[in-house]
């Protein structure tokens, strides 16, 4: 079985080489859809024999579905430029390619790294490997995800996600994504949404997810994710 990897890019010179170097060890094609990078992103991609397409950015799901349409093979691995396949995941995917896929899609564990720190409990599963005849990205401006019709299995070997390098970068991204999520959300905001939902998220991340065991970094990420939820709900309330 052959796999196409798809990536959307915009000024990812800092990240893309690391991502591509992991992909070439397992995939049979890399498709990059770029929305007008002005740095060295595309020059780096050309060194790895990447198929490059230019497409104006509308939103994340449309850009990724455009990339999906350009993939030559039925099986697609969706990865972001700031992510890397771990060695364990590369080995697992090569085994799957040899033995054949037993599902229509795979939820892959994603381990988040921020500020050079690796909190053990700062991870989640995302559907990243799938048969494109059975799935596509749901049309959302931000926090897009793949919906697959069929059987879905989990892979514990992780994708490594290099999230933020500085606090400033984190705050800028949280502000950007909260604005985009608020714009795509149509609902009335209650007192629960504004005050209790962020608190609920904080407590779940800290105690159920286990970020409390990651010390100060875990506390920081729980606070920031709760703050993100507050920003989204408050923006919706302001616009209602």
N, C-alpha and C positions, 0 to 999 in steps of 0.2 A: 504494500500500500504506500502511496506517495502523499506527502503533506505539503500544502502551501501555507506559508506564514504571511500574515497581513499586518502592516504597521501604518498608522497615519502619523505624519510628522509636520512640525513647524518649528524651525530653529532648534533642532535637537543635536547640534554638533557635540555638546558635552556628553550626551548619553548614547548616541546611536551606534558607535563602534563596538562598545561593550555588548550591546544587544545583538548585533549582527554576528559577532564572533561566537556567541553561544548558539545561535540559530543554524549556522552552517554545519554544525555537527550532527544535525538530525533532520532538517527539512530539505525538501527537494526543489523548492522555489520560494523566493522572498519577494513579496509585492509591497512596495512603498507608495502611498498616496500622500503627496506633499501639497500644502496649501500656500506656497509662496515663501519658502525659507530664504533668508538673505545671508545666512552664515554658510558654513561648510558642510551642512547636512548631506546635500545631494552628491557632493564630490566624494564623501566617505562612502555613501551607498554604492556608487559606481565601482569602487574598488572591490566590492563583494559580489558583483554580477547581479545586482538587484534589478528587478523590473520596476521602473519608476513611472508614475503617472501624476500629472498635475491636475488638481481639481479645487475650485474655490470652496472655502469652508462655509457651510451653512450651520450644521450642528454635528455633534460627535457620531450619532447613529447613522445619519445620512452619509457621512464621510466613510465610516467603516463598512456600510453596505455597498458603497461604491467600490471599495477595495475588495469586498467579498465577490462582487461580480467579475472582477479582473483575475481572480484566482483560477489557475488552470486545473487544479485537482479538486475532487469532491471533498476531501478532508482538509480542514482549515484550522490553523492555530492562530488565534488572535492575540497579539502581544503589543504592549506599549513601548515606546522608545526608551523609557526609563526603567525597563524591566529586563531581567536576564534569566535564562533557563539555568537552574542549578544542575550540577553534574549528575546528581541522582535522577533528576527529571529527564535529562538527555538520555540517560541509560534506559529509563522506563519507557520513554517514547520510542526508542529504537526497538525495544522488545515488542511493543504493541504493533509497530509497523511490520515486524517479521511474523508475528503470530496472527495478526489480524485484530480488528476492533470488535469488541463484544457489546458495544452500546452505540447509540446515535450521537451522544455528546458526553463530555467529561468535565466535571467540576474539578478544577485544579487549585490546590492550596496556594495562596499568595502570602509570602512572608514580607512584611513591610520593614524597611530600614529608614531611619531618619536621623539626621545630624551625625551620621556615623555610628549610631546606636542600633542594637538589634534586640528589641524587647521580644522575649520568647512568646508572649501571648498576643502580640499585635499582628494578627493574621486573619484571613477569611478565605472562603472558597468562592471561586468565580468560574462560570462556564466559559472555557477558553478554547477547547478542542472539540470540533463538531463536524458532522457531515452537512455540507451547505445545502444539500437537497432537502434536509430536514429542519433547518433552522436559519434564522437571520436576526439582526439586531432590531429590538423594539425601538420605535421612533420616539426618541427623547432627546432634548437639547443637551442634557448632561446626565451622568450616571447611567449611561446606556448599558444594556445587557442583552445577551443572546437568549432567545426562546426557541427551544427545540421540541419538535413533535416526535416522541419516541423515548427510548430507554436512556437514562442518564446515570453514569457511575462517577465515583470520586477517585481522584489521584492525590495521594498524600505527599509525594515528592514535589517540592515547591518551585514556583516562580519567585524570584527575588525582586522586590519592588523598591527602588531607591526613590523615596518620596520627596523629602525636603532636605536641602543642604543647610539652610539658615532659618531662623525664626521669621525673618522678614518675608522670605519666600513662602513659608507656610501660611502666614497671615494673608498675603496677596492671593494665594490660591483659594483659601477658604472664602475670602470675600468674592472672588470671581465665581466660584461654583455655587455659592449660596444665592447669588443674584440670578444665575441661570436656572437653578432649581425652582426658585420662587416664581420666576416668570412662566415656567411650564406647569405650575401647580394651580389648579382651580378648586378652591375650597374656602370655607369660612374658618377662621382661626378662633379657637376657644381659649379660655384661661389655661386649661389643661395643656393645650398645644404650646402656649407661650412659656409657661413656667414649669409644669410638671413633666412634660415630655423630655426636655433637656436633662432634667434631674434624673429621670428614669434611665435615659441612655447612659448618663454618667455612672449610675449605680450598676447597671448591667455590665458595662465594660470593665468596671473596676472589680466587681465581685464574681459575677457569673463567667465573664470572659477570662478573668484572672489577671488583668493588668496591675492589680494591687501587688502581685508578686514580682513585678518588674521595677519596683521602687519608684524613684522620682520620674524616670522616663515614662513609666506606665501611667502615673498620675497625670503627667503633662498631656499625654495623648487622650486620656479619658476626658480631661477638662476641655481640650480643644475640639473634640468630636461633639461634646455636649454644647459647646459654644456655637459650633457650626449649625446644629439643629435649631438653636435659639435664633441665629441670624436668619435662617430660612423662614421660620415661622413669623418673626417680626417683620420681615420684608413683605410677606404675604398680607399681614395685618395692615401695614401701611398702605398697600395698594388696594385694599378692599373698601 
